[in-house]
């Protein structure tokens, strides 16, 4: 099965976080990463792992899923 590569920009991750009123720490907790990872992504210092991007895309499409975590 071929999967489509999904991308998320620095601005998109920060917009997602602020739109849903997450701090870097609370978003990190939701995603199972450190707050420093979120900080590095937002600064453009590290690439967001593809699995994390896919999860964020799902959360964007179906925000009610965030309630499950």
PDB file of N, CA, C and O in Angstrom:
ATOM      1  N   UNK A   1       0.832  -1.174   0.000  1.00  0.00           N
ATOM      2  CA  UNK A   1       0.000   0.000   0.000  1.00  0.00           C
ATOM      3  C   UNK A   1       0.881   1.243   0.000  1.00  0.00           C
ATOM      4  O   UNK A   1       1.731   1.406   0.875  1.00  0.00           O
ATOM      5  N   UNK A   2       0.681   2.104  -0.965  1.00  0.00           N
ATOM      6  CA  UNK A   2       1.472   3.317  -1.064  1.00  0.00           C
ATOM      7  C   UNK A   2       0.805   4.426  -0.255  1.00  0.00           C
ATOM      8  O   UNK A   2      -0.399   4.649  -0.381  1.00  0.00           O
ATOM      9  N   UNK A   3       1.587   5.123   0.577  1.00  0.00           N
ATOM     10  CA  UNK A   3       1.031   6.203   1.374  1.00  0.00           C
ATOM     11  C   UNK A   3       1.488   7.546   0.827  1.00  0.00           C
ATOM     12  O   UNK A   3       2.607   7.682   0.331  1.00  0.00           O
ATOM     13  N   UNK A   4       0.620   8.519   0.923  1.00  0.00           N
ATOM     14  CA  UNK A   4       0.915   9.860   0.469  1.00  0.00           C
ATOM     15  C   UNK A   4       1.711  10.590   1.541  1.00  0.00           C
ATOM     16  O   UNK A   4       1.321  10.595   2.709  1.00  0.00           O
ATOM     17  N   UNK A   5       2.820  11.204   1.154  1.00  0.00           N
ATOM     18  CA  UNK A   5       3.626  11.948   2.109  1.00  0.00           C
ATOM     19  C   UNK A   5       2.910  13.249   2.430  1.00  0.00           C
ATOM     20  O   UNK A   5       2.518  14.000   1.537  1.00  0.00           O
ATOM     21  N   UNK A   6       2.751  13.494   3.694  1.00  0.00           N
ATOM     22  CA  UNK A   6       2.067  14.683   4.160  1.00  0.00           C
ATOM     23  C   UNK A   6       3.089  15.613   4.791  1.00  0.00           C
ATOM     24  O   UNK A   6       4.023  15.162   5.454  1.00  0.00           O
ATOM     25  N   UNK A   7       2.914  16.895   4.587  1.00  0.00           N
ATOM     26  CA  UNK A   7       3.838  17.880   5.142  1.00  0.00           C
ATOM     27  C   UNK A   7       3.083  18.853   6.038  1.00  0.00           C
ATOM     28  O   UNK A   7       1.878  19.057   5.889  1.00  0.00           O
ATOM     29  N   UNK A   8       3.807  19.436   6.953  1.00  0.00           N
ATOM     30  CA  UNK A   8       3.248  20.481   7.798  1.00  0.00           C
ATOM     31  C   UNK A   8       4.349  21.504   8.037  1.00  0.00           C
ATOM     32  O   UNK A   8       5.456  21.160   8.451  1.00  0.00           O
ATOM     33  N   UNK A   9       4.032  22.756   7.770  1.00  0.00           N
ATOM     34  CA  UNK A   9       5.029  23.814   7.919  1.00  0.00           C
ATOM     35  C   UNK A   9       5.140  24.263   9.373  1.00  0.00           C
ATOM     36  O   UNK A   9       4.316  23.917  10.220  1.00  0.00           O
ATOM     37  N   UNK A  10       6.173  25.034   9.625  1.00  0.00           N
ATOM     38  CA  UNK A  10       6.390  25.620  10.944  1.00  0.00           C
ATOM     39  C   UNK A  10       5.172  26.456  11.342  1.00  0.00           C
ATOM     40  O   UNK A  10       4.686  26.362  12.469  1.00  0.00           O
ATOM     41  N   UNK A  11       4.693  27.262  10.417  1.00  0.00           N
ATOM     42  CA  UNK A  11       3.529  28.113  10.697  1.00  0.00           C
ATOM     43  C   UNK A  11       2.274  27.288  10.975  1.00  0.00           C
ATOM     44  O   UNK A  11       1.461  27.651  11.825  1.00  0.00           O
ATOM     45  N   UNK A  12       2.122  26.182  10.260  1.00  0.00           N
ATOM     46  CA  UNK A  12       0.937  25.338  10.446  1.00  0.00           C
ATOM     47  C   UNK A  12       0.918  24.671  11.818  1.00  0.00           C
ATOM     48  O   UNK A  12      -0.134  24.573  12.450  1.00  0.00           O
ATOM     49  N   UNK A  13       2.082  24.214  12.279  1.00  0.00           N
ATOM     50  CA  UNK A  13       2.087  23.553  13.593  1.00  0.00           C
ATOM     51  C   UNK A  13       1.798  24.567  14.691  1.00  0.00           C
ATOM     52  O   UNK A  13       1.064  24.274  15.635  1.00  0.00           O
ATOM     53  N   UNK A  14       2.379  25.766  14.566  1.00  0.00           N
ATOM     54  CA  UNK A  14       2.121  26.792  15.572  1.00  0.00           C
ATOM     55  C   UNK A  14       0.657  27.234  15.515  1.00  0.00           C
ATOM     56  O   UNK A  14       0.034  27.433  16.558  1.00  0.00           O
ATOM     57  N   UNK A  15       0.108  27.387  14.325  1.00  0.00           N
ATOM     58  CA  UNK A  15      -1.293  27.771  14.169  1.00  0.00           C
ATOM     59  C   UNK A  15      -2.218  26.707  14.772  1.00  0.00           C
ATOM     60  O   UNK A  15      -3.202  27.033  15.436  1.00  0.00           O
ATOM     61  N   UNK A  16      -1.890  25.437  14.534  1.00  0.00           N
ATOM     62  CA  UNK A  16      -2.678  24.340  15.106  1.00  0.00           C
ATOM     63  C   UNK A  16      -2.661  24.453  16.629  1.00  0.00           C
ATOM     64  O   UNK A  16      -3.702  24.361  17.279  1.00  0.00           O
ATOM     65  N   UNK A  17      -1.479  24.653  17.186  1.00  0.00           N
ATOM     66  CA  UNK A  17      -1.335  24.716  18.646  1.00  0.00           C
ATOM     67  C   UNK A  17      -2.122  25.888  19.220  1.00  0.00           C
ATOM     68  O   UNK A  17      -2.850  25.724  20.199  1.00  0.00           O
ATOM     69  N   UNK A  18      -1.982  27.051  18.629  1.00  0.00           N
ATOM     70  CA  UNK A  18      -2.670  28.224  19.174  1.00  0.00           C
ATOM     71  C   UNK A  18      -4.181  28.156  18.935  1.00  0.00           C
ATOM     72  O   UNK A  18      -4.963  28.577  19.788  1.00  0.00           O
ATOM     73  N   UNK A  19      -4.592  27.631  17.787  1.00  0.00           N
ATOM     74  CA  UNK A  19      -6.024  27.508  17.487  1.00  0.00           C
ATOM     75  C   UNK A  19      -6.730  26.648  18.530  1.00  0.00           C
ATOM     76  O   UNK A  19      -7.867  26.926  18.911  1.00  0.00           O
ATOM     77  N   UNK A  20      -6.048  25.607  18.983  1.00  0.00           N
ATOM     78  CA  UNK A  20      -6.649  24.691  19.958  1.00  0.00           C
ATOM     79  C   UNK A  20      -6.235  25.013  21.397  1.00  0.00           C
ATOM     80  O   UNK A  20      -6.486  24.236  22.319  1.00  0.00           O
ATOM     81  N   UNK A  21      -5.595  26.179  21.569  1.00  0.00           N
ATOM     82  CA  UNK A  21      -5.221  26.683  22.897  1.00  0.00           C
ATOM     83  C   UNK A  21      -4.306  25.738  23.678  1.00  0.00           C
ATOM     84  O   UNK A  21      -4.434  25.587  24.893  1.00  0.00           O
ATOM     85  N   UNK A  22      -3.384  25.109  22.953  1.00  0.00           N
ATOM     86  CA  UNK A  22      -2.379  24.271  23.599  1.00  0.00           C
ATOM     87  C   UNK A  22      -1.136  25.095  23.904  1.00  0.00           C
ATOM     88  O   UNK A  22      -0.762  25.981  23.135  1.00  0.00           O
ATOM     89  N   UNK A  23      -0.510  24.799  25.017  1.00  0.00           N
ATOM     90  CA  UNK A  23       0.846  25.279  25.237  1.00  0.00           C
ATOM     91  C   UNK A  23       1.767  24.301  24.527  1.00  0.00           C
ATOM     92  O   UNK A  23       1.321  23.250  24.065  1.00  0.00           O
ATOM     93  N   UNK A  24       3.041  24.636  24.437  1.00  0.00           N
ATOM     94  CA  UNK A  24       3.976  23.672  23.840  1.00  0.00           C
ATOM     95  C   UNK A  24       3.975  22.398  24.672  1.00  0.00           C
ATOM     96  O   UNK A  24       4.037  21.298  24.122  1.00  0.00           O
ATOM     97  N   UNK A  25       3.906  22.533  25.974  1.00  0.00           N
ATOM     98  CA  UNK A  25       3.918  21.359  26.855  1.00  0.00           C
ATOM     99  C   UNK A  25       2.661  20.514  26.682  1.00  0.00           C
ATOM    100  O   UNK A  25       2.747  19.289  26.600  1.00  0.00           O
ATOM    101  N   UNK A  26       1.493  21.156  26.626  1.00  0.00           N
ATOM    102  CA  UNK A  26       0.263  20.364  26.509  1.00  0.00           C
ATOM    103  C   UNK A  26       0.161  19.675  25.145  1.00  0.00           C
ATOM    104  O   UNK A  26      -0.339  18.554  25.055  1.00  0.00           O
ATOM    105  N   UNK A  27       0.630  20.337  24.085  1.00  0.00           N
ATOM    106  CA  UNK A  27       0.656  19.673  22.779  1.00  0.00           C
ATOM    107  C   UNK A  27       1.647  18.510  22.806  1.00  0.00           C
ATOM    108  O   UNK A  27       1.371  17.440  22.265  1.00  0.00           O
ATOM    109  N   UNK A  28       2.786  18.721  23.430  1.00  0.00           N
ATOM    110  CA  UNK A  28       3.785  17.653  23.546  1.00  0.00           C
ATOM    111  C   UNK A  28       3.202  16.453  24.287  1.00  0.00           C
ATOM    112  O   UNK A  28       3.403  15.309  23.880  1.00  0.00           O
ATOM    113  N   UNK A  29       2.487  16.714  25.363  1.00  0.00           N
ATOM    114  CA  UNK A  29       1.858  15.630  26.128  1.00  0.00           C
ATOM    115  C   UNK A  29       0.860  14.861  25.265  1.00  0.00           C
ATOM    116  O   UNK A  29       0.818  13.632  25.309  1.00  0.00           O
ATOM    117  N   UNK A  30       0.064  15.578  24.486  1.00  0.00           N
ATOM    118  CA  UNK A  30      -0.909  14.935  23.600  1.00  0.00           C
ATOM    119  C   UNK A  30      -0.213  14.029  22.583  1.00  0.00           C
ATOM    120  O   UNK A  30      -0.687  12.933  22.283  1.00  0.00           O
ATOM    121  N   UNK A  31       0.925  14.509  22.055  1.00  0.00           N
ATOM    122  CA  UNK A  31       1.628  13.769  21.001  1.00  0.00           C
ATOM    123  C   UNK A  31       2.631  12.746  21.535  1.00  0.00           C
ATOM    124  O   UNK A  31       3.161  11.940  20.771  1.00  0.00           O
ATOM    125  N   UNK A  32       2.890  12.775  22.833  1.00  0.00           N
ATOM    126  CA  UNK A  32       3.844  11.832  23.414  1.00  0.00           C
ATOM    127  C   UNK A  32       5.295  12.188  23.127  1.00  0.00           C
ATOM    128  O   UNK A  32       6.142  11.309  22.962  1.00  0.00           O
ATOM    129  N   UNK A  33       5.574  13.495  23.068  1.00  0.00           N
ATOM    130  CA  UNK A  33       6.940  13.975  22.838  1.00  0.00           C
ATOM    131  C   UNK A  33       7.276  14.991  23.918  1.00  0.00           C
ATOM    132  O   UNK A  33       6.429  15.311  24.752  1.00  0.00           O
ATOM    133  N   UNK A  34       8.495  15.499  23.912  1.00  0.00           N
ATOM    134  CA  UNK A  34       8.885  16.527  24.880  1.00  0.00           C
ATOM    135  C   UNK A  34       8.462  17.893  24.375  1.00  0.00           C
ATOM    136  O   UNK A  34       8.259  18.086  23.176  1.00  0.00           O
ATOM    137  N   UNK A  35       8.327  18.846  25.301  1.00  0.00           N
ATOM    138  CA  UNK A  35       7.982  20.208  24.891  1.00  0.00           C
ATOM    139  C   UNK A  35       9.101  20.815  24.058  1.00  0.00           C
ATOM    140  O   UNK A  35       8.864  21.677  23.212  1.00  0.00           O
ATOM    141  N   UNK A  36      10.343  20.347  24.312  1.00  0.00           N
ATOM    142  CA  UNK A  36      11.472  20.855  23.532  1.00  0.00           C
ATOM    143  C   UNK A  36      11.334  20.453  22.069  1.00  0.00           C
ATOM    144  O   UNK A  36      11.711  21.213  21.177  1.00  0.00           O
ATOM    145  N   UNK A  37      10.794  19.261  21.818  1.00  0.00           N
ATOM    146  CA  UNK A  37      10.586  18.821  20.428  1.00  0.00           C
ATOM    147  C   UNK A  37       9.629  19.769  19.724  1.00  0.00           C
ATOM    148  O   UNK A  37       9.877  20.179  18.590  1.00  0.00           O
ATOM    149  N   UNK A  38       8.533  20.118  20.396  1.00  0.00           N
ATOM    150  CA  UNK A  38       7.562  21.046  19.810  1.00  0.00           C
ATOM    151  C   UNK A  38       8.232  22.391  19.561  1.00  0.00           C
ATOM    152  O   UNK A  38       8.022  23.009  18.517  1.00  0.00           O
ATOM    153  N   UNK A  39       9.024  22.837  20.502  1.00  0.00           N
ATOM    154  CA  UNK A  39       9.736  24.106  20.346  1.00  0.00           C
ATOM    155  C   UNK A  39      10.649  24.071  19.123  1.00  0.00           C
ATOM    156  O   UNK A  39      10.653  25.008  18.325  1.00  0.00           O
ATOM    157  N   UNK A  40      11.424  22.990  18.969  1.00  0.00           N
ATOM    158  CA  UNK A  40      12.328  22.856  17.817  1.00  0.00           C
ATOM    159  C   UNK A  40      11.552  22.839  16.505  1.00  0.00           C
ATOM    160  O   UNK A  40      11.995  23.425  15.518  1.00  0.00           O
ATOM    161  N   UNK A  41      10.392  22.169  16.482  1.00  0.00           N
ATOM    162  CA  UNK A  41       9.573  22.137  15.266  1.00  0.00           C
ATOM    163  C   UNK A  41       9.108  23.532  14.915  1.00  0.00           C
ATOM    164  O   UNK A  41       9.172  23.950  13.758  1.00  0.00           O
ATOM    165  N   UNK A  42       8.633  24.262  15.937  1.00  0.00           N
ATOM    166  CA  UNK A  42       8.112  25.605  15.681  1.00  0.00           C
ATOM    167  C   UNK A  42       9.199  26.582  15.259  1.00  0.00           C
ATOM    168  O   UNK A  42       8.924  27.537  14.533  1.00  0.00           O
ATOM    169  N   UNK A  43      10.404  26.358  15.697  1.00  0.00           N
ATOM    170  CA  UNK A  43      11.527  27.208  15.302  1.00  0.00           C
ATOM    171  C   UNK A  43      12.121  26.780  13.961  1.00  0.00           C
ATOM    172  O   UNK A  43      12.963  27.478  13.397  1.00  0.00           O
ATOM    173  N   UNK A  44      11.680  25.635  13.457  1.00  0.00           N
ATOM    174  CA  UNK A  44      12.217  25.132  12.199  1.00  0.00           C
ATOM    175  C   UNK A  44      13.583  24.494  12.339  1.00  0.00           C
ATOM    176  O   UNK A  44      14.289  24.294  11.351  1.00  0.00           O
ATOM    177  N   UNK A  45      13.952  24.175  13.569  1.00  0.00           N
ATOM    178  CA  UNK A  45      15.269  23.576  13.830  1.00  0.00           C
ATOM    179  C   UNK A  45      15.271  22.062  13.656  1.00  0.00           C
ATOM    180  O   UNK A  45      16.328  21.456  13.482  1.00  0.00           O
ATOM    181  N   UNK A  46      14.105  21.457  13.701  1.00  0.00           N
ATOM    182  CA  UNK A  46      13.982  20.009  13.502  1.00  0.00           C
ATOM    183  C   UNK A  46      12.777  19.742  12.615  1.00  0.00           C
ATOM    184  O   UNK A  46      11.811  20.506  12.615  1.00  0.00           O
ATOM    185  N   UNK A  47      12.840  18.665  11.869  1.00  0.00           N
ATOM    186  CA  UNK A  47      11.696  18.243  11.058  1.00  0.00           C
ATOM    187  C   UNK A  47      10.701  17.498  11.933  1.00  0.00           C
ATOM    188  O   UNK A  47      11.073  16.766  12.850  1.00  0.00           O
ATOM    189  N   UNK A  48       9.445  17.703  11.630  1.00  0.00           N
ATOM    190  CA  UNK A  48       8.396  16.992  12.351  1.00  0.00           C
ATOM    191  C   UNK A  48       8.324  15.574  11.785  1.00  0.00           C
ATOM    192  O   UNK A  48       8.181  15.408  10.574  1.00  0.00           O
ATOM    193  N   UNK A  49       8.421  14.550  12.636  1.00  0.00           N
ATOM    194  CA  UNK A  49       8.343  13.177  12.133  1.00  0.00           C
ATOM    195  C   UNK A  49       7.042  12.933  11.362  1.00  0.00           C
ATOM    196  O   UNK A  49       5.985  13.449  11.726  1.00  0.00           O
ATOM    197  N   UNK A  50       7.136  12.161  10.319  1.00  0.00           N
ATOM    198  CA  UNK A  50       6.000  11.893   9.440  1.00  0.00           C
ATOM    199  C   UNK A  50       4.806  11.306  10.198  1.00  0.00           C
ATOM    200  O   UNK A  50       3.660  11.636   9.893  1.00  0.00           O
ATOM    201  N   UNK A  51       5.060  10.451  11.167  1.00  0.00           N
ATOM    202  CA  UNK A  51       3.947   9.867  11.939  1.00  0.00           C
ATOM    203  C   UNK A  51       3.232  10.946  12.754  1.00  0.00           C
ATOM    204  O   UNK A  51       2.012  10.897  12.909  1.00  0.00           O
ATOM    205  N   UNK A  52       3.977  11.911  13.272  1.00  0.00           N
ATOM    206  CA  UNK A  52       3.383  13.009  14.024  1.00  0.00           C
ATOM    207  C   UNK A  52       2.561  13.904  13.110  1.00  0.00           C
ATOM    208  O   UNK A  52       1.473  14.346  13.479  1.00  0.00           O
ATOM    209  N   UNK A  53       3.082  14.171  11.915  1.00  0.00           N
ATOM    210  CA  UNK A  53       2.341  14.979  10.943  1.00  0.00           C
ATOM    211  C   UNK A  53       1.018  14.298  10.612  1.00  0.00           C
ATOM    212  O   UNK A  53      -0.022  14.953  10.555  1.00  0.00           O
ATOM    213  N   UNK A  54       1.055  13.004  10.398  1.00  0.00           N
ATOM    214  CA  UNK A  54      -0.182  12.272  10.073  1.00  0.00           C
ATOM    215  C   UNK A  54      -1.194  12.354  11.210  1.00  0.00           C
ATOM    216  O   UNK A  54      -2.392  12.509  10.973  1.00  0.00           O
ATOM    217  N   UNK A  55      -0.708  12.251  12.438  1.00  0.00           N
ATOM    218  CA  UNK A  55      -1.597  12.357  13.590  1.00  0.00           C
ATOM    219  C   UNK A  55      -2.205  13.758  13.663  1.00  0.00           C
ATOM    220  O   UNK A  55      -3.399  13.897  13.930  1.00  0.00           O
ATOM    221  N   UNK A  56      -1.406  14.787  13.430  1.00  0.00           N
ATOM    222  CA  UNK A  56      -1.915  16.156  13.450  1.00  0.00           C
ATOM    223  C   UNK A  56      -2.933  16.400  12.342  1.00  0.00           C
ATOM    224  O   UNK A  56      -3.913  17.119  12.538  1.00  0.00           O
ATOM    225  N   UNK A  57      -2.700  15.805  11.189  1.00  0.00           N
ATOM    226  CA  UNK A  57      -3.662  15.922  10.080  1.00  0.00           C
ATOM    227  C   UNK A  57      -4.998  15.285  10.493  1.00  0.00           C
ATOM    228  O   UNK A  57      -6.067  15.831  10.222  1.00  0.00           O
ATOM    229  N   UNK A  58      -4.918  14.146  11.141  1.00  0.00           N
ATOM    230  CA  UNK A  58      -6.152  13.510  11.635  1.00  0.00           C
ATOM    231  C   UNK A  58      -6.854  14.394  12.663  1.00  0.00           C
ATOM    232  O   UNK A  58      -8.077  14.532  12.635  1.00  0.00           O
ATOM    233  N   UNK A  59      -6.086  14.986  13.564  1.00  0.00           N
ATOM    234  CA  UNK A  59      -6.667  15.874  14.563  1.00  0.00           C
ATOM    235  C   UNK A  59      -7.308  17.094  13.909  1.00  0.00           C
ATOM    236  O   UNK A  59      -8.338  17.579  14.376  1.00  0.00           O
ATOM    237  N   UNK A  60      -6.701  17.596  12.827  1.00  0.00           N
ATOM    238  CA  UNK A  60      -7.286  18.738  12.118  1.00  0.00           C
ATOM    239  C   UNK A  60      -8.617  18.359  11.478  1.00  0.00           C
ATOM    240  O   UNK A  60      -9.577  19.128  11.522  1.00  0.00           O
ATOM    241  N   UNK A  61      -8.666  17.174  10.887  1.00  0.00           N
ATOM    242  CA  UNK A  61      -9.897  16.714  10.225  1.00  0.00           C
ATOM    243  C   UNK A  61     -10.969  16.308  11.226  1.00  0.00           C
ATOM    244  O   UNK A  61     -12.158  16.544  11.012  1.00  0.00           O
ATOM    245  N   UNK A  62     -10.538  15.705  12.304  1.00  0.00           N
ATOM    246  CA  UNK A  62     -11.466  15.162  13.306  1.00  0.00           C
ATOM    247  C   UNK A  62     -11.048  15.622  14.710  1.00  0.00           C
ATOM    248  O   UNK A  62     -10.514  14.822  15.479  1.00  0.00           O
ATOM    249  N   UNK A  63     -11.280  16.893  15.058  1.00  0.00           N
ATOM    250  CA  UNK A  63     -10.819  17.409  16.338  1.00  0.00           C
ATOM    251  C   UNK A  63     -11.335  16.643  17.557  1.00  0.00           C
ATOM    252  O   UNK A  63     -10.713  16.655  18.619  1.00  0.00           O
ATOM    253  N   UNK A  64     -12.469  15.983  17.391  1.00  0.00           N
ATOM    254  CA  UNK A  64     -13.022  15.222  18.524  1.00  0.00           C
ATOM    255  C   UNK A  64     -12.083  14.088  18.946  1.00  0.00           C
ATOM    256  O   UNK A  64     -12.175  13.599  20.072  1.00  0.00           O
ATOM    257  N   UNK A  65     -11.178  13.663  18.052  1.00  0.00           N
ATOM    258  CA  UNK A  65     -10.220  12.607  18.414  1.00  0.00           C
ATOM    259  C   UNK A  65      -9.289  13.034  19.540  1.00  0.00           C
ATOM    260  O   UNK A  65      -8.817  12.196  20.308  1.00  0.00           O
ATOM    261  N   UNK A  66      -9.023  14.333  19.642  1.00  0.00           N
ATOM    262  CA  UNK A  66      -8.132  14.807  20.703  1.00  0.00           C
ATOM    263  C   UNK A  66      -8.707  14.519  22.080  1.00  0.00           C
ATOM    264  O   UNK A  66      -7.960  14.400  23.052  1.00  0.00           O
ATOM    265  N   UNK A  67     -10.017  14.407  22.173  1.00  0.00           N
ATOM    266  CA  UNK A  67     -10.676  14.106  23.435  1.00  0.00           C
ATOM    267  C   UNK A  67     -10.361  12.694  23.915  1.00  0.00           C
ATOM    268  O   UNK A  67     -10.466  12.397  25.105  1.00  0.00           O
ATOM    269  N   UNK A  68      -9.977  11.830  22.984  1.00  0.00           N
ATOM    270  CA  UNK A  68      -9.726  10.423  23.301  1.00  0.00           C
ATOM    271  C   UNK A  68      -8.367  10.193  23.978  1.00  0.00           C
ATOM    272  O   UNK A  68      -8.128   9.132  24.554  1.00  0.00           O
ATOM    273  N   UNK A  69      -7.483  11.193  23.904  1.00  0.00           N
ATOM    274  CA  UNK A  69      -6.127  11.014  24.428  1.00  0.00           C
ATOM    275  C   UNK A  69      -5.939  11.711  25.744  1.00  0.00           C
ATOM    276  O   UNK A  69      -4.853  11.659  26.321  1.00  0.00           O
TER     277      UNK A  69
END
